[in-house]
């Protein structure tokens, strides 16, 4: 299996995740353990929980 890593703000990652989901492409949003602001951490957590169903 190969992986594609996409780096960006929560808003940019939301756009990519929405595109993938709308095109029935399976993907997984994972934690990167980076140094983010508390606001961004909440946004990343939201993305992870929102798109968790996309991996099944």
ROSE-4610 file (N, C-alpha, C; in Angstrom, 1 decimal, always signed):
// ROSE-4610
residu = [X/X/X/X/X/X/X/X/X/X/X/X/X/X/X/X/X/X/X/X/X/X/X/X/X/X/X/X/X/X/X/X/X/X/X/X/X/X/X/X/X/X/X/X/X/X/X/X/X/X/X/X/X/X/X/X/X/X/X/X/X/X/X/X/X/X/X/X/X/X/X/X/X/X/X/X/X/X/X/X/X/X/X/X/X/X/X/X/X/X/X/X/X/X/X/X/X/X/X/X/X/X/X/X/X/X/X/X/X/X/X/X/X/X/X/X/X/X/X/X/X/X/X/X/X/X/X/X/X/X/X/X/X/X/X/X/X/X/X/X/X/X/X/X/X/X/X/X/X/X/X/X/X/X/X/X/X/X/X/X/X/X/X/X/X/X/X/X]
num = [1/1/1/2/2/2/3/3/3/4/4/4/5/5/5/6/6/6/7/7/7/8/8/8/9/9/9/10/10/10/11/11/11/12/12/12/13/13/13/14/14/14/15/15/15/16/16/16/17/17/17/18/18/18/19/19/19/20/20/20/21/21/21/22/22/22/23/23/23/24/24/24/25/25/25/26/26/26/27/27/27/28/28/28/29/29/29/30/30/30/31/31/31/32/32/32/33/33/33/34/34/34/35/35/35/36/36/36/37/37/37/38/38/38/39/39/39/40/40/40/41/41/41/42/42/42/43/43/43/44/44/44/45/45/45/46/46/46/47/47/47/48/48/48/49/49/49/50/50/50/51/51/51/52/52/52/53/53/53/54/54/54/55/55/55/56/56/56]
x = [+0.8/+0.0/+0.9/+0.5/+1.2/+0.4/+1.0/+0.4/+0.7/-0.2/+0.0/-0.2/+0.8/+0.7/+0.4/-0.6/-1.0/-0.9/-0.1/+0.1/-0.6/-1.2/-1.9/-2.7/-3.4/-4.2/-5.5/-6.2/-7.4/-8.4/-8.5/-9.4/-9.0/-7.7/-7.2/-7.5/-7.2/-7.4/-8.9/-9.8/-11.2/-11.6/-11.0/-11.4/-10.9/-9.8/-9.3/-10.1/-10.4/-11.3/-12.6/-13.2/-14.5/-14.5/-13.5/-13.3/-13.2/-12.4/-12.2/-13.5/-14.2/-15.4/-16.5/-16.6/-17.6/-17.3/-16.0/-15.7/-15.5/-16.0/-16.0/-14.6/-13.6/-12.2/-12.0/-11.6/-11.4/-10.1/-10.2/-9.0/-9.1/-8.1/-8.0/-7.3/-7.9/-7.3/-6.7/-5.4/-4.7/-4.0/-3.7/-3.0/-1.5/-1.0/+0.4/+1.3/+0.7/+1.4/+2.3/+1.9/+2.7/+2.4/+3.1/+2.9/+1.9/+0.6/-0.5/-1.1/-1.8/-2.6/-3.7/-4.3/-5.4/-6.6/-6.8/-7.9/-7.7/-6.5/-6.2/-6.3/-5.9/-6.0/-7.5/-8.4/-9.8/-10.3/-9.9/-10.3/-9.8/-8.5/-8.0/-8.8/-9.1/-9.8/-11.2/-11.8/-13.1/-13.0/-12.0/-11.8/-11.6/-10.8/-10.6/-11.9/-12.7/-13.9/-15.0/-15.0/-16.0/-15.7/-14.5/-14.2/-13.7/-13.8/-13.4/-14.2/-15.4/-16.3/-15.8/-15.0/-14.5/-13.5/-13.0/-12.0/-12.6/-13.9/-14.5/-15.1]
y = [-1.2/+0.0/+1.2/+2.2/+3.5/+4.6/+5.6/+6.7/+8.0/+8.9/+10.3/+11.2/+12.0/+12.9/+14.3/+14.9/+16.3/+17.2/+18.2/+19.1/+20.4/+21.0/+22.3/+22.7/+23.8/+24.3/+23.4/+23.4/+22.6/+22.9/+24.2/+24.5/+23.9/+23.8/+23.2/+21.7/+21.1/+19.7/+19.3/+20.2/+20.0/+20.0/+20.8/+20.9/+19.5/+19.1/+17.8/+16.6/+16.6/+15.5/+15.5/+16.7/+16.8/+16.2/+16.6/+16.1/+14.6/+14.1/+12.6/+11.9/+12.4/+11.8/+11.9/+13.0/+13.2/+12.3/+11.8/+11.0/+9.5/+9.2/+7.8/+7.2/+8.1/+7.6/+7.4/+6.2/+5.9/+6.6/+7.1/+7.8/+7.9/+8.3/+8.4/+9.7/+10.5/+11.6/+11.2/+11.4/+11.0/+12.1/+12.0/+13.0/+13.1/+14.3/+14.4/+14.8/+15.0/+15.4/+16.6/+17.5/+18.7/+19.8/+20.9/+22.0/+22.9/+22.8/+23.6/+24.4/+25.5/+26.3/+25.5/+25.9/+25.1/+25.1/+26.2/+26.3/+25.3/+25.3/+24.3/+22.9/+22.6/+21.2/+20.8/+21.7/+21.4/+21.1/+21.9/+21.8/+20.4/+20.1/+18.8/+17.6/+17.7/+16.7/+16.5/+17.7/+17.6/+16.9/+17.2/+16.5/+15.0/+14.6/+13.2/+12.5/+13.1/+12.4/+12.5/+13.6/+13.7/+12.7/+12.4/+11.6/+10.2/+9.8/+8.5/+7.4/+7.7/+6.7/+6.4/+7.3/+7.2/+6.0/+5.5/+4.4/+3.1/+3.0/+1.6/+1.3]
z = [+0.0/+0.0/+0.0/-0.7/-0.8/+0.0/+0.4/+1.1/+0.4/+0.5/+0.1/+1.3/+1.6/+2.7/+2.2/+2.8/+2.4/+3.6/+3.5/+4.6/+4.3/+5.3/+5.1/+6.3/+6.2/+7.3/+7.4/+8.5/+8.6/+7.5/+7.0/+6.0/+4.6/+4.4/+3.1/+3.2/+4.3/+4.5/+4.4/+4.9/+4.8/+3.3/+2.5/+1.0/+0.4/+0.7/+0.1/+0.6/+1.9/+2.4/+1.8/+1.6/+1.0/-0.4/-1.2/-2.6/-2.6/-1.7/-1.7/-1.3/-0.3/+0.1/-1.0/-1.7/-2.8/-4.0/-4.1/-5.2/-4.8/-3.6/-3.1/-3.1/-2.7/-2.5/-1.0/-0.7/+0.7/+1.2/+2.4/+3.0/+4.5/+5.1/+6.6/+7.0/+7.8/+8.4/+9.7/+9.9/+11.1/+11.7/+13.0/+13.8/+13.3/+13.2/+12.8/+14.0/+15.2/+16.4/+16.2/+15.4/+15.2/+16.2/+16.1/+17.1/+16.5/+16.9/+16.4/+17.5/+17.1/+18.0/+18.6/+19.7/+20.3/+19.4/+18.7/+17.7/+16.6/+16.0/+14.9/+15.4/+16.6/+17.2/+17.2/+17.6/+17.6/+16.2/+15.2/+13.9/+13.3/+13.6/+13.1/+13.7/+15.0/+15.7/+15.1/+14.7/+14.0/+12.7/+11.9/+10.7/+10.9/+11.8/+12.1/+12.4/+13.3/+13.7/+12.5/+11.8/+10.7/+9.6/+9.3/+8.1/+8.6/+9.8/+10.3/+9.6/+9.2/+8.5/+7.0/+6.5/+5.1/+4.9/+6.0/+5.8/+5.8/+6.1/+6.1/+4.8]
